[in-house]
């Protein structure tokens, strides 16, 4: 990222890269840029996806420091049976 570029444009580029990369294809990840820091936030399905998202950002913005605040959601099977009435 050069000093002349607007952080919002870089954030949009990174969101697009995350959405279009076949390893991630995530639409719900929030990307914020402050100075030379990228902040990722939101929720993902697994730890591997969290790491892949960080890797994609590193590849597209190697000069920025990544703060990965993505949470891994508990998406396991329900513990009990649901009763419909």
N, C-alpha and C positions, 0 to 999 in steps of 0.2 A: 504494500500500500504506500503510495507516495503521499507526501505532505499536502499536495494540492488537491487530492481527492476527498470528497465529502464522505464521512463515515457511514451515512445512510445508504449511499450507493454501494459501498463495500458490504454492508450488512445484507442488502438485497442480492448482491452477487453470491454471497455465501449461502443464503437461504435457497437460491436457485440451484447452486451446486449440490447442496444436501438433498434437495427434492429430485434432481435428475440423475444423481450417481446411483448406479445399479446396486451398490452395496448398502445404501441407506434408504433412498426413496421416502424420506420423512417430510411431511408437510407441517407438522405441529410443533416443530422446534423453534424456539425464539432465539434470535441472534441479535445481540447488541454489541456495538463497538464504542469503546471509550479510550481515547488516546491510542496506544498500541496494544490494547487488550480486547480480545473477543470473549464475550460471555454467552455461553450456551445454557438455555434453561428449557424446562418442559419435562415431559414424561416419555419414556421409551419402554419397550417390552422386555429387554434383557441387557445384561452387562456387555455382551458382544456388540450389540447395536450402539450402545453408548460409546464404546471404544472406536467403532467404525466412524461414527459422526466426528469425533475428535480428529481422527486421521484425515478425513476428507477436508476438514477446515485447515489442518496443517499443510496439506498439499496445495490448497488454493491461496493460502495466506501465510507462507512460511515465516514472514518477518513479524507476525503478530503473536502475542502470548495468549494461549487459550485457557480460559477458566471454564471447566466442564461442570456445570451445576445440574446436569440432567439427572432425573430420578428414575430408578427402575421400578416399574409398577409390578405389583404382585398379581400376575394373571394366571394363577393356577386353577385347578378344578375346585368347585365349591366343596366345602367340608360336609355339608348336609344336603339333603334332598329338598328341593323347593316344592311346596304344596300349593296347588292352584285350587281356588274355591269358587 
